[in-house]
């Protein structure tokens, strides 16, 4: 069943109407443009290592088994980064810097929203920037190490784009992918920590294209929950119905102050577009 406007919490629509929301974009939006998910990216890294004879066939098979388990994604990413060395960056550039990639309708809808206060993405591609450029607007995303500029825009209540984990074109050497990388930016980058805490206490964050299997999402929410264990501002996530049941949905609300908006796994891209169009209707009010 397609997402309907009545499925969206009235509190979310009101917060968006008042300019109190921002969007967090996960890999799901980029997959609509033909880019891989976590498992697909790890597969590309394993294939590169095997082709370069950096690992044996048995080692490659063992790594592919790990790539099938979302709990092992970050550990495997660290292993492949160490094995590939400088070629790790090459794979990231080849996969996510492909000049033939085109923004999807969801990207175009996203950048057209008027009351949206920011876009945060952990994706390495340039699809959001391309969508802005196609609309006649130039947007350069901040990286996690540019927290000073990000804090300035937060203070001014200006719209910003945060490429939280770097990107394949302008900062491939600063890509955040492994467990060690994630924990470094969450716990050893004070400016970035401060910016994240400001964002999650000032705005309701809407998660689009994120999966409950995404290790980056869980790490981020655990970090935020540790900083604000008593909850606070509600956040929202569109998740496919085959990912989460009523009990788990309740736990996400209690543990992370996260309201799950169920969407269909059969037409999730259509539902994402419908959701963004509902927000555009609020813009037009």
Order of alpha helices (4+ residues) and beta strands (2+ residues): alpha-beta-alpha-alpha-alpha-alpha-alpha-alpha-beta-alpha-beta-alpha-beta-alpha-alpha-beta-alpha-beta-alpha-beta-alpha
